Amino acid sequence: MSPHRLGFTAFAAAAVLASLAPAGSSLPREHARHSALPTIVGGLPAQRALLRRILTNMGPTRIVRVSFAGPDAAWRPVSENGVQLTFTAASRSDLLASWQAAVVGGVFAERSSSAHLPPVIVLQLPDGTGGRIGPPRRARTGLSRVTAKQAAALSERVRKAAGAAGAAVDELRVSRPYGLAFAIVFRVGDPAQFMKHRLPGFVYSFRDWTRYEGTYMRIVDRSGGFVWEDSLASRIGMISMRVRPDLAGCDPIPRHGVGEPPPCPAP
């Protein structure tokens, strides 16, 4: 396993995993997900029980396996009882699965610390990236346990905001791994116009490190073809994105280190 450092240390620096999705590339189906909990390998009984609770609260995911082990040699030196948590999905290119793993892993790391379980030192995500993580961030984010009523209120707010932006909601899933998280899929007939003029207001209304465990947003066109996706996992400070190459210039979120995008075709 080749570690790719994501700036997870102390849950501080945000890392951008920016890539261009080839036009017409085969991406995971929107509704393909696993209803059963993933297989959990290794770990103490208390660790497995905690992880199962978080996964249950997260709801159906695309994660198929989670394993506990000592950190790989590349991450040492670490504390004697330090843990590496490795998440596996059916596809390494599934950004939704990696976002789900980042959210679950961040919550698990903090709840482990609160329960005085062995510290989580490294998270390895389904896309093959991984990072060393540091002390819990809850005191700085203000994230706390939420209720079903709060989740329902967020669902209503997100749907109203999507409607105001002129987008149909193909799928919306609000979950409660500890604080609130949500994943949404928009379907639009005018992707360039939507991204340039109407998406920014929605994105910056909900892309909040201090209020949500994580957010995942995906756009498909009228025929269901991939356009854009963006995710945030607050506790480990991770941002990931992917965009269709011809629409990279319409992306409302500044990206660094990905070259000069083509002009957005929308006026």
N, C-alpha and C positions, 0 to 999 in steps of 0.2 A: 504494500500500500504506500503510495507516494503522497505525503501530506502536503496540502496547500493551505498556507496560513491565511486565515480570513480576518485577522484582527479581532478575534474573539476575546483576547486577554482582558480580564476585568469587565467583560461585557461592554467594552467602551467603543472602540472605533468601528464605524460602519464600513462594510466591505461591499463593493459593487461587483457582481458577477455579470458582466455585460457580454452578450453574444448576439449575433444576428442569425435568425432562423431562416434557412434557405426557403425561398418561395416554393410552396407545394410540398414542403417536407411533411413526413408522417409524424404527427404529434398525438399524445394520448387522447382518447375520446373523453369528452367533457364528463360523461356520466359513468365512466368505468372506475369503480372504486371497490374496496373490500369491506364487506359488512362485518366480517369477523375480526377480532383483534389479531394483530400480527403475532407470529411465533416469538416468544421471549426465551433467549438462551443465556444460561449462566446467571450470576448475581445471587445475592442473598434473598431469602424469602421476603423480607421486608422491602427490599428494592423492587422485586418483581411485583409485589402487591401495590406499591406506590405507582409504578409505571402503568400497571393495568388500570388504576383509577384515572390517571391522567388521560390515557388513550381512550377510555370509555367516555370521559367528558369531552374529548376532542371530537368524538363521533367517527363515522366511517372515514378511513383514510386509504391511501395507496401504499402505505408502508406494509411490507410483508414479513419483515423479520427485524428484531432488535436484539443485539447481543452485548453482554457485559464481558469485559476482559481487562487485563492490565494494559496501560498505554503502550503502544509500539515504541521500539527503541528510539525512533526519530523524535519522540516527544519527551524523552527523559533528559535530565533527572526530574522525578516527580515523587510525591509522598508515597510511602511504602504501600498504603492501601488505596491509592488513587485508581480511578476507574476510567476506562475508555468506553463510550457508548456508541455503538455502530448501528446505523439504520440502513436497511436494504429495501429497495422497491423493485418492481418488475422491470423498470426501464431507468437507466442512468440519466436519460435526457428529460425525465419528468420533473419539471420545476415545481409543480404542485406538491409532489411527494417530498421533495427536498425542503420545501417551505413547511409542510406539516411536521417533518422530522425536526427542523430547527425550532419550531414553536414548542413541540413536546419536549425536546431535549433541554431547552432553556428552562422550562417550568420544572422539569424533573431535577435539574441541577440545583435549583434554588430550594425546592421542597426537600431534597435529600439533605441539604445543609441544615434546614430547619429541624429535620428529624434526627440529626446527628448520625446520618449514614455515611459510608465512605464517600469522599469527595469526588465529584465528576471532574476530571482533568481535561479530557478530550472528547469532542463530538465529531463523529464521522458521518457525513450525510450521504443519501443515496446517489447523488451525482459524483461521488468520489472525493469531493472537497472535505476538508476537515480543519479543525482549529482547536488550539488550547484555550480553555475558558478560565475565568478567574472568579473572584468572590461574587456572591449573589448581588443583583442590581435592584432588588425590589425597593430598597430605601430611596433610591434615586428616581425610579420610574413612577412610584406611587401605585403600581398595579396591585390589585387585591381580589379576593374571591368574589364572584358575582352570582346573582340569582337568575333563575329561569325568566323572571319578569324583566330583568334588565336585558337579557338576551333577546326577548321578544320585542322590546322597545327599540333595540339597535336594529333588528331586522326591518321593522317598519320604517325607521329613519333612513336606512340604506336604500330601501325600495323607493321611497319618496324622492330621495336625491337622484337616483338613477332615472326615474321618470322625468324629473325636472331637467335632466341633462339630455333627454330625448333618446334614451337607450332602452331596449327591451331587456329584461333580466331572464336569461336562459336558466340560470341556477344561482341560488344564494344559500349558503350554509353558514349559520352563526353558531359558534361553539364556545364552550366554557372550560378549556383545559385548566384554568385557574381564573385569570381575568378573561376578558372577551377577545375573541378572534373571529374573523369572517373571511370567506372566500366567495367571490362573485364572478360570474361570467356574463358579459354584455354581448348582445347581438345587435349589430348596427348595419344599416344599408349604405352608409357614407363614411367609411373608416377614417379617411384623411380629414374630412371636415370635423368629425367627432373628436378625433385625437387633438386636433389643433385648437378647436374653439370651445368644446364642451367638456372634454375629459378633465382639463386642469382643475376646474372648480370642484369636481367630485373627488379627485385624487387628494387635493390639499385639504379637503374637509375631513378626511378619514385617515390620512397617513400620519398617525400620531403615535410616537414612541411612548408617550406617557399615559395613554388611555387604553391602548389595545395590546394584547399579547402578540398579535400579528395581523397583517392584512394581505390578502392575495387577490389580485384583479387581473382579469383576462378578457380580451376582446376577440370576438369572431365576426366574420362578415356575414352577409345575408345567407350564404350557402353553407355556413359553418366553418369556413376556412380560417386558419390562425392569422391573427393580426398583431397582437401585442400581449405581453403579460408582465406583471411586476409584483414583487412580494417583499414583505418586511417582517422580520422576526425580532421583536423588541429586546428580549432579554439577552440575546447574544449579539445585538447590534449588527444584524445582517440584512443587506438589501440585495435582491437578485432581479434580473430583468432579461427579457428577450423581445425582439421586435422584427417584423417582416422587413427585409432590407429596403424595399422601395418606399417604405413609410417611416424610415428611421428619422427623417427630418421633421416629422410631425410629433415626435415623442415630447410630451410636455415636461419630462423630468430630465434635467441636465445629466449627461453621462460623460465620464472622463476616461481617456485611454482607449477609445474605440474608433478613432479616426473621424474625419469630417463626413457627416451624413449627407445624402443627396437632398436637394431642396424638397420641401413638402409640396405635393401636388395641389393641395387645397389653397385657394386664395385667402 
